């Protein structure tokens, strides 16, 4: 969970910019004029999912939506096109699933917001439930099945990594459980495709996965993820989630941790989630 926030905060100042060099230090600025170490909706939504899982002792669609809507009302400028439209429609009176379907029909919903917020599901659940809960959580805002499948893939890997699997085993297991052929092809054969700095859920998940799988350290993985350009904060957040699950919080550079906003809240929330997580 700290890895999500690190990737988010490190990449946020460069969101939408072309990748023109390695980003190795926390900075401020960018399209949202973030302060150094400040994060965006990637971490806000991830914390909403984690807090809901802790409070409800499991998945509650109603509770998660309530928490995500509260974050949207506080900082609507951070949110991507799909989630923003869904939350606006819900606030206008649409039922949640109708809002997600309507947003998908208007502009498509293959964006990556459902992937970035899902890592607490991997912490909470073992193999038995992680897939189903990931798909349910993604469907709250993303009607297209691809973001849900990408979220389930990442969360399956996180679940295995948190429970002692190595990267290759976790990846192989996620491949065998993936239900979307397009997602299984690209994420299963990630070396056959070049990383792209896209908002598309599959392309951004692929970039994050490839940087993670090829890195020799947590720092190397996150640096390359946020340096690709484009949707840097979300690609960094997804990669940071995988890297954190693999190498642990002690592998994240102290110089990043020391300026990360809300680090004590993140660690406290992660500890609470771990206490109720499935073995």
C-alpha positions in Angstrom: 0.0 0.0 0.0 2.9 2.4 0.6 4.2 1.3 -2.8 1.0 2.6 -4.4 1.4 6.0 -2.8 5.1 6.2 -3.6 4.5 5.5 -7.3 1.6 7.9 -7.3 3.5 10.7 -5.6 6.7 10.2 -7.6 4.8 10.2 -10.9 2.1 12.8 -10.2 4.3 15.9 -11.2 4.9 14.3 -14.6 1.4 13.1 -15.5 0.7 13.8 -19.2 4.3 14.7 -20.0 6.5 12.8 -22.4 9.1 10.6 -20.7 12.4 12.4 -21.3 14.7 11.1 -18.5 14.7 9.0 -15.3 12.6 10.3 -12.4 14.5 9.4 -9.3 13.5 12.1 -6.7 10.3 13.3 -5.3 9.3 16.7 -6.8 6.4 19.1 -6.7 4.4 20.7 -9.5 2.8 19.1 -12.5 -0.7 19.4 -13.8 -2.3 19.3 -10.3 0.5 21.5 -8.8 1.2 18.8 -6.2 3.6 19.4 -3.3 6.6 17.1 -3.0 5.4 13.7 -1.7 1.7 14.5 -2.3 -0.5 11.9 -3.9 -3.6 12.0 -6.1 -6.8 9.9 -6.5 -4.8 6.7 -7.1 -4.0 6.6 -3.4 -7.2 8.2 -2.3 -9.2 5.5 -4.0 -6.9 2.8 -2.7 -7.4 4.0 0.8 -11.1 4.0 0.4 -11.0 0.4 -0.7 -8.8 -0.6 2.2 -10.8 1.3 4.8 -14.0 -0.2 3.5 -12.6 -3.8 3.7 -11.4 -3.1 7.3 -14.7 -1.5 8.5 -17.0 -4.1 6.8 -14.6 -7.1 7.3 -15.0 -7.7 3.6 -16.3 -6.3 0.4 -19.4 -4.0 0.5 -20.2 -2.2 -2.7 -22.3 0.4 -1.0 -19.7 1.3 1.6 -16.9 1.4 -1.0 -18.9 3.7 -3.2 -19.7 6.0 -0.3 -16.1 6.3 0.6 -14.9 6.9 -3.0 -17.6 9.5 -3.6 -16.4 11.3 -0.5 -12.9 11.5 -1.9 -14.2 12.7 -5.2 -16.2 15.5 -3.6 -13.0 16.7 -1.8 -10.6 16.5 -4.8 -12.6 16.1 -8.1 -9.6 17.5 -10.1 -7.6 14.4 -9.5 -10.0 11.9 -11.0 -9.9 10.3 -14.4 -12.6 10.5 -17.1 -14.5 7.3 -16.2 -14.7 7.6 -12.5 -15.5 11.3 -12.7 -18.5 10.6 -15.0 -19.7 7.7 -12.9 -19.6 9.7 -9.7 -21.3 12.7 -11.3 -24.1 10.5 -12.6 -24.5 8.9 -9.2 -24.7 12.3 -7.6 -27.3 13.2 -10.2 -29.5 10.3 -9.0 -28.5 7.4 -11.2 -28.2 3.9 -9.6 -24.5 2.9 -9.4 -24.5 0.1 -11.9 -26.6 2.1 -14.3 -24.2 5.0 -13.9 -21.2 2.8 -14.8 -23.0 1.3 -17.8 -24.1 4.8 -19.0 -20.5 6.2 -18.6 -19.2 3.2 -20.6 -21.7 3.7 -23.4 -20.9 7.4 -23.6 -17.1 7.4 -23.7 -15.9 3.8 -23.1 -14.5 2.6 -19.8 -11.2 0.9 -20.5 -9.3 3.4 -18.4 -7.1 2.3 -15.5 -8.8 3.7 -12.4 -10.2 0.3 -11.3 -6.7 -1.2 -11.4 -4.9 1.4 -9.3 -7.3 1.2 -6.4 -7.5 -2.6 -6.1 -4.3 -3.7 -4.4 -5.8 -3.9 -0.9 -8.0 -6.7 -2.3 -4.9 -8.7 -2.9 -3.7 -8.1 0.6 -7.1 -9.1 2.1 -8.0 -12.2 0.1 -6.3 -15.4 -0.8 -6.9 -17.2 -4.1 -10.4 -18.3 -3.2 -12.0 -14.8 -3.4 -9.5 -12.3 -4.8 -10.7 -12.7 -8.4 -14.4 -12.3 -7.7 -14.0 -9.3 -5.3 -11.6 -7.6 -7.8 -14.2 -7.9 -10.6 -17.0 -6.6 -8.3 -14.9 -3.6 -7.2 -13.9 -2.7 -10.7 -17.5 -2.9 -11.9 -18.6 -0.1 -9.6 -17.1 2.4 -12.0 -15.8 0.5 -15.1 -18.4 -1.4 -17.2 -15.9 -2.7 -19.6 -14.6 -6.2 -18.6 -10.9 -5.4 -19.4 -10.2 -3.1 -16.4 -11.7 -5.7 -14.1 -9.6 -8.5 -15.6 -6.5 -6.3 -15.2 -7.3 -5.5 -11.6 -7.9 -9.2 -10.9 -4.6 -10.1 -12.5 -2.6 -7.6 -10.5 -4.5 -8.4 -7.3 -3.9 -12.1 -7.8 -0.2 -11.4 -8.0 -0.2 -9.2 -4.9 -2.1 -11.9 -3.0 0.4 -14.5 -3.9 3.4 -12.2 -3.3 2.1 -11.2 0.1 1.8 -14.9 1.0 5.3 -15.8 0.1 5.3 -16.6 -3.7 8.1 -15.4 -5.9 7.5 -13.1 -8.9 7.5 -15.9 -11.5 5.1 -18.1 -9.6 2.8 -15.3 -8.8 2.7 -14.3 -12.5 2.2 -17.8 -13.7 -0.7 -18.2 -11.3 -2.4 -15.0 -12.4 -2.1 -16.1 -16.0 -3.9 -19.4 -15.3 -6.8 -17.6 -13.5 -7.3 -14.7 -16.1 -10.6 -14.9 -17.8 -10.2 -12.3 -20.6 -8.2 -13.6 -23.6 -6.8 -10.2 -24.6 -5.6 -9.6 -21.1 -4.2 -13.1 -20.7 -2.3 -12.7 -24.0 -0.6 -9.4 -23.3 0.1 -9.8 -19.6 1.0 -13.4 -20.0 3.5 -12.6 -22.8 4.5 -9.2 -21.5 8.0 -9.4 -23.0 6.5 -9.5 -26.5 5.0 -6.0 -26.2 6.7 -2.7 -25.7 5.5 -0.6 -22.7 3.2 2.3 -23.7 2.4 5.3 -21.5 -1.4 5.0 -21.9 -4.6 5.6 -19.9 -5.9 2.3 -21.2 -6.2 -0.2 -18.4 -4.5 -3.0 -20.3 -1.7 -1.0 -21.7 -0.9 0.8 -18.4 -1.1 -2.5 -16.5 1.2 -4.1 -19.0 3.8 -1.3 -18.6 3.7 -1.6 -14.8 4.0 -5.3 -14.9 6.9 -5.4 -17.3 8.9 -2.8 -15.4 8.2 -4.8 -12.2 9.1 -8.2 -13.6 12.3 -6.9 -15.2 13.6 -4.9 -12.3 16.2 -6.0 -9.8 14.9 -3.8 -7.0 11.9 -2.0 -5.8 13.5 1.4 -6.6 14.4 0.3 -10.1 10.9 -0.9 -10.9 9.2 2.3 -9.7 11.7 4.7 -11.3 11.2 3.1 -14.7 7.5 3.0 -14.3 7.1 6.7 -13.5 9.7 7.7 -16.2 7.7 6.4 -19.1 5.6 9.5 -19.5 1.9 9.7 -20.0 -0.2 8.4 -17.1 2.8 8.3 -14.9 1.1 8.4 -11.5 -1.1 5.4 -12.2 1.5 3.3 -14.0 3.8 4.1 -11.0 1.1 3.2 -8.5 0.4 -0.2 -10.1 4.1 -1.0 -10.3 4.6 0.3 -6.8 1.9 -2.0 -5.5 3.6 -5.1 -7.1 7.1 -4.0 -6.0 5.9 -3.3 -2.4 4.2 -6.7 -2.2 7.4 -8.4 -3.5 10.2 -6.6 -1.7 8.4 -5.0 1.3 8.3 -1.5 2.7 11.9 -1.7 3.9 13.0 -1.9 0.3 11.5 1.5 -0.6 14.2 4.2 -0.4 14.1 6.2 2.8 14.5 9.5 0.9 11.1 8.8 -0.7 9.4 7.6 2.5 10.6 10.6 4.4 8.7 13.1 2.3 5.6 10.9 1.5 2.4 12.5 2.8 0.3 10.4 5.2 2.9 7.6 5.5 1.8 6.9 9.1 -1.9 6.6 7.9 -0.8 4.3 5.1 1.2 2.0 7.4 -1.5 1.9 10.1 -4.2 1.1 7.5 -2.0 -1.7 6.0 -1.4 -3.1 9.5 -5.2 -3.2 10.2 -5.8 -4.8 6.9 -3.2 -7.5 7.5 -4.7 -8.4 10.8 -8.0 -9.4 9.2 -6.5 -10.8 5.9 -7.0 -14.4 4.9 -4.0 -16.6 5.5 
